[in-house]
Amino acid sequence: MIIDYIIKKYQQRHLRNLMARPRDKRIDNWDAIKQIGLIFTVGNAERWNLIHRFIAAQESRGKEVHLIGYQAKNYEIDYIFSHTRTTICHEKEDFTHFGLPKEGVIDSFVGRHYDLVIDTTIQPDFFGKYVTAMCDANLKVGYSNTESDEDEGVMDMYDMSIKGSEEMDFKDYIEQIVKYLTMVQK
C-alpha cells in the first residue's frame, strides 16, 4: 500500500538523521557496566518472567536496569509489570500516524545515559531501532536473524550485533551479550 511505503520511508529517513548525530562509543567489560537500558516488545507472561529474572540478577550485582516496552494495540496482557523503572508505550495512544512516539512518551527512558542499551525486539522493528538510535549509550546491541526473509532495514545504529539463524531466543541472546562483554579486557 502506498501509505505504508510513505510511512516506512519517513521512518527510515528519521532513523538516518538520528544516526548522523555524533556520539562517543565505548565498550566496557560486563563488570564495569552499571547502567543498562533494555528495549522489548510486550509479550506473554513467560517472556516477562525471563526479562524480570534478568533484571533481578543484574540489580543484585549493583547494576541499574531501565526498561521500555512496545505494546501492540490489540495485544492484551494478563500480568503486571512489576519493575518500577519500566515505561510501556501503547501503540493505540502513544504514537503518531507515522509510527513515531508522541512527544514526551519515551523521554524518561532516553533522557538518561546508559553504559549499555540492549534491543530485544524481533526485527524488523522500527520502535526498537528508533529508541536505540535516540539513546545516549556507550554501547548499543541488537539481534539480527541471518535466515529471515524480512528486510531488517537499517541496522547501523547497533555497535554490536548478535547474529543467529533463527528467531531470537531472549535467554540465549542475553547470555551471548554477557559472555562477549565479559571477555572485554581494558
C-alpha positions as CSV (number, residue, x, y, z in Angstrom):
1,M,0.0,0.0,0.0
2,I,1.3,3.5,-0.8
3,I,0.6,4.9,2.7
4,D,2.7,2.1,4.3
5,Y,5.5,2.8,1.8
6,I,5.5,6.5,2.7
7,I,5.5,5.8,6.4
8,K,8.4,3.4,6.0
9,K,10.4,5.9,4.0
10,Y,9.7,8.6,6.6
11,Q,10.8,6.3,9.4
12,Q,14.0,5.3,7.6
13,R,14.9,9.0,6.9
14,H,14.2,9.8,10.6
15,L,16.5,6.9,11.7
16,R,19.3,8.1,9.3
17,N,19.1,11.6,10.8
18,L,19.3,10.3,14.3
19,M,22.3,8.1,13.5
20,A,24.1,11.0,11.9
21,R,24.3,12.7,15.3
22,P,27.9,12.4,16.8
23,R,28.3,10.2,19.8
24,D,31.0,8.6,21.9
25,K,31.2,4.8,21.7
26,R,32.9,2.7,24.2
27,I,32.9,-1.0,25.1
28,D,33.4,-2.0,28.7
29,N,33.8,-5.2,30.5
30,W,30.5,-6.6,31.8
31,D,31.6,-5.9,35.4
32,A,32.1,-2.2,34.7
33,I,28.7,-1.8,33.2
34,K,26.3,-0.2,35.8
35,Q,23.5,1.4,33.7
36,I,21.5,-0.8,31.4
37,G,18.6,0.1,29.1
38,L,16.5,-2.7,27.7
39,I,14.0,-2.3,24.9
40,F,11.4,-5.0,24.5
41,T,8.1,-5.9,22.9
42,V,5.3,-6.7,25.3
43,G,4.7,-10.4,25.1
44,N,3.3,-13.2,27.3
45,A,3.9,-13.7,31.0
46,E,6.6,-16.3,30.3
47,R,8.7,-13.7,28.4
48,W,8.1,-11.1,31.1
49,N,9.3,-13.6,33.7
50,L,12.6,-14.1,31.7
51,I,13.1,-10.3,31.5
52,H,12.3,-9.9,35.2
53,R,14.8,-12.6,36.2
54,F,17.5,-10.9,34.1
55,I,16.7,-7.6,35.8
56,A,16.7,-9.1,39.3
57,A,20.0,-10.8,38.7
58,Q,21.6,-7.6,37.4
59,E,20.3,-5.4,40.2
60,S,21.6,-7.9,42.8
61,R,25.0,-7.2,41.2
62,G,24.7,-3.4,41.7
63,K,23.5,-2.6,38.1
64,E,20.5,-0.4,37.4
65,V,18.2,-1.5,34.7
66,H,15.6,0.7,32.9
67,L,13.1,-0.8,30.5
68,I,10.9,0.4,27.7
69,G,8.4,-1.8,26.0
70,Y,6.1,-1.5,23.0
71,Q,2.6,-2.9,23.4
72,A,0.7,-3.5,20.1
73,K,-2.8,-2.1,20.0
74,N,-4.6,-5.5,20.0
75,Y,-2.3,-7.2,22.5
76,E,-3.9,-7.9,25.9
77,I,-1.7,-8.6,28.9
78,D,-2.7,-10.8,31.8
79,Y,0.1,-9.9,34.2
80,I,1.6,-6.8,36.0
81,F,4.8,-5.1,35.0
82,S,6.4,-5.4,38.5
83,H,9.5,-3.3,37.8
84,T,9.3,0.3,38.8
85,R,11.7,1.6,36.1
86,T,9.5,0.4,33.2
87,T,7.9,2.5,30.5
88,I,5.2,0.9,28.4
89,C,4.3,2.6,25.1
90,H,0.9,1.7,23.8
91,E,0.5,1.7,20.1
92,K,-3.1,2.9,20.3
93,E,-2.4,6.2,22.1
94,D,1.3,6.9,22.3
95,F,2.3,7.1,18.6
96,T,1.8,9.5,15.7
97,H,0.3,8.4,12.4
98,F,3.9,7.9,11.2
99,G,4.7,5.4,13.9
100,L,6.9,7.8,16.0
101,P,6.4,8.0,19.7
102,K,4.5,11.2,20.6
103,E,6.4,13.9,22.4
104,G,7.3,13.1,26.0
105,V,6.3,9.4,25.8
106,I,9.9,8.0,25.8
107,D,11.6,10.9,27.5
108,S,12.1,9.1,30.8
109,F,13.9,6.3,29.1
110,V,16.0,8.2,26.5
111,G,16.7,11.1,28.9
112,R,19.5,9.3,30.7
113,H,22.9,7.9,29.9
114,Y,23.5,4.2,29.7
115,D,26.6,2.1,29.6
116,L,24.7,-0.5,27.6
117,V,21.4,-0.5,25.6
118,I,20.0,-3.9,24.6
119,D,17.3,-4.0,21.9
120,T,15.4,-7.3,22.4
121,T,12.7,-6.6,19.8
122,I,12.3,-9.0,16.9
123,Q,13.5,-7.3,13.7
124,P,12.3,-5.7,11.6
125,D,11.0,-3.4,14.4
126,F,11.0,0.4,14.0
127,F,10.3,1.0,17.7
128,G,13.4,-0.9,18.8
129,K,15.6,0.8,16.3
130,Y,14.2,4.3,17.0
131,V,14.6,4.1,20.7
132,T,18.1,2.6,20.3
133,A,19.1,5.5,18.0
134,M,17.6,8.0,20.4
135,C,19.5,6.7,23.4
136,D,22.7,8.2,24.8
137,A,24.7,5.0,25.4
138,N,28.3,3.9,25.2
139,L,27.3,0.6,23.6
140,K,24.2,-0.4,21.7
141,V,23.4,-4.1,21.0
142,G,20.9,-5.6,18.6
143,Y,20.0,-9.1,17.2
144,S,20.0,-10.0,13.5
145,N,18.4,-13.1,12.1
146,T,20.5,-14.1,9.2
147,E,17.9,-16.5,7.9
148,S,15.0,-14.1,7.9
149,D,13.3,-13.2,4.6
150,E,12.0,-9.9,6.1
151,D,14.1,-6.8,5.4
152,E,15.5,-5.7,8.7
153,G,16.2,-2.3,7.2
154,V,19.0,-0.1,8.6
155,M,20.9,-1.9,11.3
156,D,23.7,0.6,11.7
157,M,22.5,2.0,15.0
158,Y,23.9,-1.1,16.7
159,D,27.6,-1.0,17.7
160,M,27.5,-4.8,18.3
161,S,25.1,-7.3,16.6
162,I,24.5,-10.8,17.8
163,K,23.6,-12.8,14.7
164,G,21.7,-16.0,14.7
165,S,20.0,-18.3,12.1
166,E,16.6,-18.3,13.8
167,E,14.2,-16.0,15.7
168,M,15.9,-14.5,18.8
169,D,15.7,-16.5,22.0
170,F,15.8,-14.0,24.8
171,K,17.7,-16.1,27.3
172,D,20.4,-17.2,24.7
173,Y,20.7,-13.6,23.3
174,I,21.3,-12.1,26.8
175,E,23.8,-14.9,27.6
176,Q,25.7,-14.2,24.4
177,I,25.9,-10.4,25.3
178,V,27.1,-11.1,28.8
179,K,29.6,-13.7,27.5
180,Y,31.2,-11.4,24.9
181,L,31.3,-8.4,27.3
182,T,32.9,-10.5,30.0
183,M,35.7,-11.2,27.6
184,V,36.5,-7.5,27.1
185,Q,39.8,-6.6,28.6
186,K,40.8,-3.0,29.3
